Amino acid sequence: MSKRVADLIVETLETAGVRTCYGIVGDTMNRIAQAIDTSQIDWVHMRHEEAGGFAAGAEALLTGRLTACAGSCGPGSLHFINGLYDANRNRAPVVLIATQIVRQDLGFDSIQEVDYNDVFKGCSVFCEMILTPEQARRKTVAACQAALTKRGVAVLVVPVDVANSPAHDEAPYSIHARRPVIRPSDEDLDEIAAILNEAKSITIYGGAGCIDAHDEVVATAARLKAPVAHTSRGKDFLEYDNPFNVGMTGILGSPAGYHAILDCDVLLLLGADFAWSQFYPDKARIIQIDVDPAHLGRRHPVEIGVVGDIKPTLAALLPRLAEHADDSFLSTYVARFEKIVASAKAETASSPGSAISGTLLTKVINEHAAEDALFTADDGTPTVWMLRHVDTRGKRRTFASLLHGTMAGGMPTALGLQKCQPDRQVVCLAGDGGFAMLMGELLTTVQENLPIKIVVYDNGKLGFVDIEQKAAGLVPVYTDLKNPDFSEVAKAIGIWGRSVHQADDLQGAVRAWLAEPGPALLHVKVKPMQLVMPPSPLVAPEAVVGMAVYSAKAMLHGKGHDVWEMIIDNIP
């Protein structure tokens, strides 16, 4: 049989480096599925396309290589959108093959007709339809090129009649995705150095743009005697082997990092596009370096904003920096951070039969997980506990929906990571609400034999929403969850499962769970009233008043026990 357009598309994806495609087959993509089956691309049969989007985004983000997902016309490809929004915001190079109904029926409100350009324009760097068989290779190359060079999601719309058509000879278009080295001009570097050399108290604030620049950031901090704070997405790249680390900032962060930024004279902002303006200093001079020009000065006014990758920029800046002698500013915040860390690590169960806090559970997992484990977390309290209490140590990585903020990403992200890293331990910290949303992917773990380790933090509620309502002075409504024993659900599917309710069973259960050779699920009942406490004194007065109003209302509604439980669970 002569080569068809479907074969040409898959052949081009292979050439672009695609090794995995996540999705669910359907009528309009059957020919493409056949082409994938005869290729070197590994097809992962998901139970929901949204999960496929998360999985593809995770693989692409970790490896940097192009990863694919594919769906049938109409609702099939639509289901990917939430996972693809997450991938695009994370700058993960993903290509979606969104198959479409036949061309002659487009524009007539036909069954399952969807205008994908309208749907995906907000979560993609490229969205185009292959209009004729003659342009199939060129359009596929353009999609791959866009995803790899613009670092985002490319959507390639393929009508089924085009996919089934004989392939045409086209010019030998190919993908070119070599990345340039970008750094500011010498004049800009001289101006930055002049400010830093004169400053008395400097804080470095690094984000995800500091990937691969750990040594340069640490060397800069040593030269300037500057504490290094980091965003949640910068944690993996700046936290480890860093004697200048003062922790994470933001509502999930620590007081040390928060005050180191607010109290400095000069803030050196490196590869960070942190969104919340209240965490930036009002009086300090701010120097921002970022590879994306659109990030410069968009969150807070800056004095100097320059375009550059962090690693080569700091390498060129370091020879221009004078050695600072006074380390009093640095020492103050490093000591404060070390005290906070020591206090957090000291947490133990109040008694052998006591309830388990989410923080204690996370610390036990951190203690026993592999040195190079990959961690994922559902949006909400599991993400907070992961960011605060999982040590990355230079080999581990952490993944959460930090820019999109969606529920349900934890387990499918773990699937994508395990698929591309079969020899590494992958640990999913799942919330009971998020886990239940895409619980069908437990079947994918069995079908694909992916040995991910899932722990469900069962607090019986949508925890973050519950806290938000209390902080607003409301008695929470519609946040309660009636959960099954998730370990029994796992066993029914063919996965190792165990449930833990008391602190004295926790250590042994975590060790057994992590030691399982295949997929395993640990269901842990955690304290339902544990709050996420922001860095002191960053507690808005209205939130304090709101909690007081909630307490009064709860007492009047006969929920005094809940108020008492909240107090004893959150006040040492």
ChimeraX attribute file (.defattr): number of C-alpha atoms within 10 A of each C-alpha:
attribute: neighborCount
match mode: 1-to-1
recipient: residues
	/A:1	4
	/A:2	8
	/A:3	13
	/A:4	19
	/A:5	28
	/A:6	26
	/A:7	23
	/A:8	21
	/A:9	25
	/A:10	25
	/A:11	19
	/A:12	20
	/A:13	26
	/A:14	18
	/A:15	14
	/A:16	21
	/A:17	15
	/A:18	22
	/A:19	19
	/A:20	23
	/A:21	26
	/A:22	26
	/A:23	30
	/A:24	21
	/A:25	17
	/A:26	15
	/A:27	14
	/A:28	24
	/A:29	26
	/A:30	18
	/A:31	20
	/A:32	25
	/A:33	23
	/A:34	13
	/A:35	21
	/A:36	22
	/A:37	13
	/A:38	11
	/A:39	15
	/A:40	14
	/A:41	20
	/A:42	15
	/A:43	20
	/A:44	21
	/A:45	18
	/A:46	25
	/A:47	17
	/A:48	20
	/A:49	26
	/A:50	24
	/A:51	30
	/A:52	32
	/A:53	34
	/A:54	32
	/A:55	35
	/A:56	34
	/A:57	35
	/A:58	33
	/A:59	29
	/A:60	29
	/A:61	24
	/A:62	16
	/A:63	14
	/A:64	16
	/A:65	18
	/A:66	28
	/A:67	34
	/A:68	31
	/A:69	27
	/A:70	28
	/A:71	29
	/A:72	26
	/A:73	26
	/A:74	19
	/A:75	13
	/A:76	22
	/A:77	24
	/A:78	18
	/A:79	19
	/A:80	24
	/A:81	22
	/A:82	19
	/A:83	27
	/A:84	32
	/A:85	23
	/A:86	26
	/A:87	30
	/A:88	25
	/A:89	18
	/A:90	22
	/A:91	21
	/A:92	28
	/A:93	31
	/A:94	35
	/A:95	34
	/A:96	28
	/A:97	26
	/A:98	25
	/A:99	29
	/A:100	29
	/A:101	23
	/A:102	17
	/A:103	14
	/A:104	9
	/A:105	11
	/A:106	15
	/A:107	10
	/A:108	8
	/A:109	10
	/A:110	11
	/A:111	11
	/A:112	13
	/A:113	17
	/A:114	19
	/A:115	14
	/A:116	21
	/A:117	16
	/A:118	9
	/A:119	13
	/A:120	20
	/A:121	15
	/A:122	12
	/A:123	21
	/A:124	27
	/A:125	20
	/A:126	21
	/A:127	24
	/A:128	17
	/A:129	20
	/A:130	18
	/A:131	14
	/A:132	17
	/A:133	22
	/A:134	17
	/A:135	17
	/A:136	26
	/A:137	26
	/A:138	18
	/A:139	20
	/A:140	31
	/A:141	21
	/A:142	21
	/A:143	25
	/A:144	33
	/A:145	22
	/A:146	25
	/A:147	27
	/A:148	28
	/A:149	15
	/A:150	18
	/A:151	23
	/A:152	29
	/A:153	35
	/A:154	31
	/A:155	31
	/A:156	26
	/A:157	23
	/A:158	32
	/A:159	23
	/A:160	23
	/A:161	18
	/A:162	23
	/A:163	27
	/A:164	20
	/A:165	16
	/A:166	17
	/A:167	22
	/A:168	16
	/A:169	11
	/A:170	12
	/A:171	9
	/A:172	8
	/A:173	13
	/A:174	16
	/A:175	20
	/A:176	14
	/A:177	14
	/A:178	8
	/A:179	8
	/A:180	7
	/A:181	11
	/A:182	15
	/A:183	23
	/A:184	21
	/A:185	13
	/A:186	11
	/A:187	9
	/A:188	16
	/A:189	19
	/A:190	15
	/A:191	12
	/A:192	21
	/A:193	18
	/A:194	14
	/A:195	14
	/A:196	23
	/A:197	16
	/A:198	12
	/A:199	16
	/A:200	18
	/A:201	23
	/A:202	27
	/A:203	30
	/A:204	28
	/A:205	31
	/A:206	30
	/A:207	24
	/A:208	21
	/A:209	22
	/A:210	26
	/A:211	18
	/A:212	14
	/A:213	18
	/A:214	21
	/A:215	17
	/A:216	20
	/A:217	26
	/A:218	22
	/A:219	16
	/A:220	21
	/A:221	22
	/A:222	18
	/A:223	17
	/A:224	26
	/A:225	25
	/A:226	33
	/A:227	31
	/A:228	30
	/A:229	31
	/A:230	30
	/A:231	23
	/A:232	25
	/A:233	25
	/A:234	21
	/A:235	25
	/A:236	25
	/A:237	27
	/A:238	32
	/A:239	22
	/A:240	16
	/A:241	14
	/A:242	18
	/A:243	13
	/A:244	25
	/A:245	25
	/A:246	35
	/A:247	29
	/A:248	29
	/A:249	25
	/A:250	22
	/A:251	18
	/A:252	19
	/A:253	23
	/A:254	24
	/A:255	23
	/A:256	26
	/A:257	29
	/A:258	26
	/A:259	22
	/A:260	30
	/A:261	25
	/A:262	18
	/A:263	18
	/A:264	23
	/A:265	18
	/A:266	25
	/A:267	26
	/A:268	23
	/A:269	23
	/A:270	27
	/A:271	26
	/A:272	22
	/A:273	22
	/A:274	24
	/A:275	13
	/A:276	11
	/A:277	13
	/A:278	12
	/A:279	18
	/A:280	22
	/A:281	20
	/A:282	13
	/A:283	11
	/A:284	20
	/A:285	20
	/A:286	25
	/A:287	22
	/A:288	25
	/A:289	27
	/A:290	26
	/A:291	20
	/A:292	14
	/A:293	13
	/A:294	10
	/A:295	18
	/A:296	23
	/A:297	17
	/A:298	13
	/A:299	15
	/A:300	17
	/A:301	16
	/A:302	16
	/A:303	12
	/A:304	16
	/A:305	20
	/A:306	22
	/A:307	21
	/A:308	23
	/A:309	24
	/A:310	25
	/A:311	22
	/A:312	15
	/A:313	24
	/A:314	23
	/A:315	17
	/A:316	17
	/A:317	20
	/A:318	18
	/A:319	11
	/A:320	17
	/A:321	20
	/A:322	14
	/A:323	13
	/A:324	18
	/A:325	10
	/A:326	13
	/A:327	15
	/A:328	13
	/A:329	18
	/A:330	23
	/A:331	15
	/A:332	14
	/A:333	25
	/A:334	23
	/A:335	13
	/A:336	17
	/A:337	20
	/A:338	15
	/A:339	12
	/A:340	16
	/A:341	16
	/A:342	10
	/A:343	10
	/A:344	15
	/A:345	12
	/A:346	8
	/A:347	13
	/A:348	15
	/A:349	14
	/A:350	10
	/A:351	10
	/A:352	12
	/A:353	12
	/A:354	13
	/A:355	20
	/A:356	24
	/A:357	23
	/A:358	23
	/A:359	24
	/A:360	21
	/A:361	21
	/A:362	20
	/A:363	20
	/A:364	17
	/A:365	23
	/A:366	18
	/A:367	15
	/A:368	13
	/A:369	20
	/A:370	16
	/A:371	16
	/A:372	15
	/A:373	18
	/A:374	24
	/A:375	27
	/A:376	29
	/A:377	32
	/A:378	31
	/A:379	24
	/A:380	23
	/A:381	23
	/A:382	27
	/A:383	25
	/A:384	22
	/A:385	20
	/A:386	24
	/A:387	24
	/A:388	21
	/A:389	21
	/A:390	20
	/A:391	20
	/A:392	23
	/A:393	15
	/A:394	16
	/A:395	14
	/A:396	21
	/A:397	19
	/A:398	21
	/A:399	25
	/A:400	28
	/A:401	25
	/A:402	16
	/A:403	15
	/A:404	16
	/A:405	13
	/A:406	18
	/A:407	21
	/A:408	26
	/A:409	31
	/A:410	31
	/A:411	32
	/A:412	31
	/A:413	30
	/A:414	30
	/A:415	32
	/A:416	28
	/A:417	31
	/A:418	24
	/A:419	25
	/A:420	18
	/A:421	15
	/A:422	12
	/A:423	10
	/A:424	18
	/A:425	23
	/A:426	31
	/A:427	28
	/A:428	27
	/A:429	28
	/A:430	29
	/A:431	28
	/A:432	29
	/A:433	27
	/A:434	21
	/A:435	28
	/A:436	16
	/A:437	12
	/A:438	19
	/A:439	20
	/A:440	15
	/A:441	21
	/A:442	26
	/A:443	17
	/A:444	18
	/A:445	25
	/A:446	15
	/A:447	12
	/A:448	14
	/A:449	13
	/A:450	22
	/A:451	25
	/A:452	28
	/A:453	24
	/A:454	26
	/A:455	31
	/A:456	25
	/A:457	27
	/A:458	26
	/A:459	22
	/A:460	19
	/A:461	19
	/A:462	20
	/A:463	24
	/A:464	16
	/A:465	15
	/A:466	20
	/A:467	20
	/A:468	15
	/A:469	18
	/A:470	23
	/A:471	21
	/A:472	18
	/A:473	22
	/A:474	20
	/A:475	20
	/A:476	17
	/A:477	10
	/A:478	9
	/A:479	15
	/A:480	14
	/A:481	14
	/A:482	8
	/A:483	13
	/A:484	12
	/A:485	14
	/A:486	23
	/A:487	22
	/A:488	17
	/A:489	16
	/A:490	21
	/A:491	14
	/A:492	11
	/A:493	15
	/A:494	15
	/A:495	20
	/A:496	20
	/A:497	22
	/A:498	21
	/A:499	19
	/A:500	18
	/A:501	17
	/A:502	17
	/A:503	22
	/A:504	16
	/A:505	14
	/A:506	20
	/A:507	15
	/A:508	9
	/A:509	17
	/A:510	20
	/A:511	15
	/A:512	13
	/A:513	22
	/A:514	24
	/A:515	14
	/A:516	14
	/A:517	13
	/A:518	16
	/A:519	22
	/A:520	27
	/A:521	26
	/A:522	25
	/A:523	24
	/A:524	28
	/A:525	23
	/A:526	23
	/A:527	21
	/A:528	22
	/A:529	21
	/A:530	21
	/A:531	17
	/A:532	17
	/A:533	14
	/A:534	16
	/A:535	19
	/A:536	14
	/A:537	9
	/A:538	16
	/A:539	12
	/A:540	12
	/A:541	9
	/A:542	12
	/A:543	16
	/A:544	15
	/A:545	15
	/A:546	19
	/A:547	22
	/A:548	18
	/A:549	18
	/A:550	21
	/A:551	22
	/A:552	17
	/A:553	17
	/A:554	20
	/A:555	16
	/A:556	10
	/A:557	10
	/A:558	9
	/A:559	14
	/A:560	15
	/A:561	11
	/A:562	14
	/A:563	19
	/A:564	13
	/A:565	14
	/A:566	17
	/A:567	14
	/A:568	11
	/A:569	16
	/A:570	13
	/A:571	7
	/A:572	6
